[in-house]
């Protein structure tokens, strides 16, 4: 059982999941900013679109670094 889990992690590295998560969050923040209207996000809500753009740029940079080492 343990070796199967290690085999899965070797094929799908954590960096790819982090980059995909950053892309999803960035796209959501840029194109659907009203989803971040909850009270938890009130402090950053005026800056949601620029922060989403930073998520997109950071994730794209991560992907480029992983594709072309």
Order of alpha helices (4+ residues) and beta strands (2+ residues): alpha-alpha-alpha
